[in-house]
């Protein structure tokens, strides 16, 4: 049997090397050559994924069970999210405070 552990890797032989930096002129030259040979830019053109929502604020209100049931039922009845009900209730509250 060997003295070496079964799953060991000798990293002593690995070396890092400088990749160098390219000037703008060199990058443009490389891009032109790639275009001439038919290479296509495959970098993402836009941010992928779901678009950002304007409703990013979250309110975690703990309410009594009967209040929760009533809010849920009203939201289902009107076909809106519960947050819409909270926004409308807040608008009514603010309107009441200013009058």
C-alpha positions as CSV (number, residue, x, y, z in Angstrom):
1,X,0.0,0.0,0.0
2,X,1.1,3.6,-0.6
3,X,1.7,6.1,2.1
4,X,-0.2,8.7,0.1
5,X,-3.9,9.3,1.1
6,X,-6.3,7.9,-1.4
7,X,-7.9,11.2,-2.4
8,X,-5.1,13.7,-2.4
9,X,-4.1,16.3,-5.1
10,X,-0.7,17.8,-5.4
11,X,-1.3,21.5,-6.0
12,X,2.4,22.3,-5.8
13,X,2.8,22.1,-9.6
14,X,0.0,24.6,-10.3
15,X,1.2,28.1,-11.2
16,X,-0.7,31.2,-12.0
17,X,0.3,33.3,-14.9
18,X,-0.5,36.9,-16.0
19,X,-3.1,36.9,-18.8
20,X,-2.0,40.4,-19.8
21,X,-4.2,43.4,-20.6
22,X,-5.4,44.3,-24.1
23,X,-5.5,47.9,-25.3
24,X,-8.7,49.3,-26.9
25,X,-7.0,49.1,-30.3
26,X,-6.3,45.4,-29.8
27,X,-9.8,44.6,-28.7
28,X,-11.3,46.5,-31.7
29,X,-8.9,44.6,-34.0
30,X,-10.0,41.3,-32.5
31,X,-13.7,42.2,-32.7
32,X,-13.3,43.2,-36.4
33,X,-11.5,39.9,-37.1
34,X,-14.3,37.9,-35.3
35,X,-17.0,39.7,-37.2
36,X,-15.3,39.1,-40.5
37,X,-15.1,35.3,-39.7
38,X,-18.7,35.2,-38.8
39,X,-18.4,34.9,-35.0
40,X,-21.4,36.3,-33.2
41,X,-21.4,38.2,-29.9
42,X,-23.0,35.9,-27.4
43,X,-23.0,38.2,-24.4
44,X,-26.4,38.8,-22.9
45,X,-28.1,41.9,-24.4
46,X,-30.4,42.7,-21.5
47,X,-30.9,41.6,-17.9
48,X,-32.6,38.3,-17.9
49,X,-35.3,37.1,-15.6
50,X,-38.4,38.5,-14.1
51,X,-38.9,42.3,-14.5
52,X,-38.7,44.3,-11.3
53,X,-42.1,45.0,-9.6
54,X,-43.0,48.5,-8.4
55,X,-44.5,46.9,-5.4
56,X,-41.3,45.8,-3.6
57,X,-42.2,47.0,0.0
58,X,-43.6,44.3,2.2
59,X,-45.7,44.7,5.3
60,X,-45.9,41.7,7.6
61,X,-48.9,42.6,9.8
62,X,-50.0,40.1,12.4
63,X,-53.7,40.4,12.8
64,X,-56.4,38.5,14.6
65,X,-57.6,35.4,12.7
66,X,-61.1,36.8,12.0
67,X,-59.5,40.0,10.5
68,X,-57.2,37.9,8.4
69,X,-60.2,35.8,7.1
70,X,-62.2,38.9,6.3
71,X,-59.3,40.5,4.4
72,X,-58.7,37.3,2.5
73,X,-62.4,36.9,1.6
74,X,-62.7,40.5,0.4
75,X,-59.6,40.2,-1.8
76,X,-61.0,37.0,-3.3
77,X,-64.4,38.6,-3.8
78,X,-62.8,41.6,-5.6
79,X,-60.2,39.6,-7.5
80,X,-57.2,41.6,-6.1
81,X,-54.2,40.9,-4.0
82,X,-54.4,41.5,-0.2
83,X,-51.7,44.2,-0.6
84,X,-54.1,46.2,-2.8
85,X,-56.6,46.2,0.0
86,X,-54.0,47.4,2.4
87,X,-52.9,50.2,0.0
88,X,-56.5,51.4,-0.4
89,X,-57.1,51.2,3.4
90,X,-53.9,53.3,3.9
91,X,-55.0,55.9,1.3
92,X,-58.4,56.2,3.1
93,X,-56.6,56.6,6.4
94,X,-54.3,59.3,5.0
95,X,-57.3,61.1,3.5
96,X,-59.1,61.0,6.8
97,X,-56.1,62.4,8.6
98,X,-55.8,65.4,6.4
99,X,-59.5,66.4,6.7
